[in-house]
Amino acid sequence: MNIIGRLTKDAEVHTTPQEKKVVNFSVAINDSYRNKQGERIEQTSYFDCSYWISPNVAKILLKGALVELTGRVSTRAWTATNGELRSSLNFHTSTIKLHGGSKKIEQAQAIGKQENTKIILAEPLDDLPF
């Protein structure tokens, strides 16, 4: 599955009890449609994402960056401490492509290239509705 969205905060690297590193980040995806009355309805979906291939990618996954992700989706359900049922969408990422970027992101990309991080960088897209 492919999704395109914006990072909601800077990525974080966590270490599992088995000493494996995982990059965790969240992506917001905007969508819109018209209902039967012709009104435009805006909808935002959030995905919690994980990337296990290289922890160095966290340096360029900064809040606001537009990313295209390839991977698979899973769901998670739990009961909160207040007894409320909760759920989330999780995206297990296998490929990350950055689209566009600010000066902060371009500087981070240069650092990633110096460290030989394998990240696919795409050309800026100005016509995306996000």
C-alpha positions in Angstrom: 0.0 0.0 0.0 1.2 3.6 -0.7 0.2 6.6 1.3 1.2 10.3 1.0 0.9 12.6 3.9 2.7 15.1 6.2 4.6 14.2 9.3 2.9 15.5 12.4 6.1 15.7 14.5 9.8 14.8 14.2 10.6 11.1 14.0 12.0 9.4 17.0 14.3 6.4 17.3 13.5 3.7 19.9 15.5 0.7 20.9 13.6 -2.6 21.6 14.6 -4.9 24.5 16.3 -7.1 21.8 18.6 -4.1 20.9 16.9 -3.4 17.5 16.3 0.2 16.5 13.0 1.4 15.1 12.1 4.8 13.8 8.6 5.9 14.9 6.7 8.8 13.3 3.1 9.9 12.6 1.6 10.9 9.3 -1.6 12.9 8.6 -3.5 12.3 5.4 -6.1 14.8 4.2 -9.0 13.7 2.1 -12.2 15.4 1.0 -15.5 14.4 -0.7 -19.0 15.8 -1.4 -21.9 14.5 0.5 -25.5 14.1 -0.9 -26.2 17.7 -0.2 -23.2 18.8 -2.2 -21.3 20.0 0.8 -17.5 19.5 0.7 -16.4 17.3 3.7 -12.8 17.4 4.8 -11.4 14.4 6.6 -8.0 13.7 8.2 -6.6 10.3 9.0 -3.6 9.7 11.1 -1.2 6.7 10.8 1.4 5.7 13.4 4.4 4.6 11.3 7.4 2.4 12.0 10.5 1.9 9.9 13.0 -0.8 10.9 15.6 -0.6 8.0 17.9 2.3 9.1 17.7 4.6 12.2 19.6 7.3 10.3 16.4 8.2 8.4 15.0 9.8 11.5 17.4 12.8 10.9 15.4 13.8 7.8 11.9 12.9 8.9 10.9 16.3 10.3 7.5 17.8 11.2 5.7 19.0 8.2 7.7 17.0 5.6 5.6 15.6 2.8 6.4 11.9 2.5 5.2 9.0 0.3 5.3 5.7 2.1 5.1 2.1 0.9 4.3 -0.7 3.3 1.5 -2.5 5.0 -1.3 -1.4 7.3 -2.4 -3.0 10.6 -4.8 -2.0 13.3 -4.5 -2.0 17.0 -7.3 -1.9 19.6 -7.0 -1.4 23.3 -8.9 -0.2 26.4 -7.7 3.1 27.9 -7.3 3.5 31.6 -10.7 5.2 31.8 -12.3 2.2 30.2 -12.8 3.8 26.8 -12.2 1.6 23.7 -9.5 3.0 21.5 -7.9 2.0 18.2 -5.2 3.2 15.8 -3.9 2.6 12.3 -0.3 1.4 12.1 1.8 1.6 8.9 4.8 -0.7 8.7 7.0 1.2 6.3 9.3 -0.4 3.8 10.1 2.6 1.5 10.2 6.3 2.2 10.2 9.0 -0.4 10.5 12.7 0.5 8.6 15.2 -1.6 9.4 18.9 -1.7 11.1 20.3 1.3 12.2 23.3 3.3 15.7 24.5 4.0 15.7 22.5 7.3 14.8 19.3 5.5 17.3 19.9 2.7 20.1 20.4 5.3 19.0 17.1 7.0 19.0 15.4 3.6 22.6 16.5 3.0 23.6 15.0 6.4 21.8 11.7 5.4 23.8 11.6 2.1 27.1 12.1 3.9 26.3 9.2 6.2 25.4 7.0 3.2 21.7 6.6 4.2 19.6 4.9 1.5 16.6 7.2 1.1 14.7 7.9 -2.1 14.3 11.6 -2.7 11.6 12.7 -5.2 11.2 15.9 -7.1 9.1 18.6 -5.5 5.4 18.4 -6.3 3.5 21.7 -6.1 0.1 20.5 -7.2 -0.7 18.1 -4.2 -3.8 19.0 -2.3 -2.1 18.6 1.1 
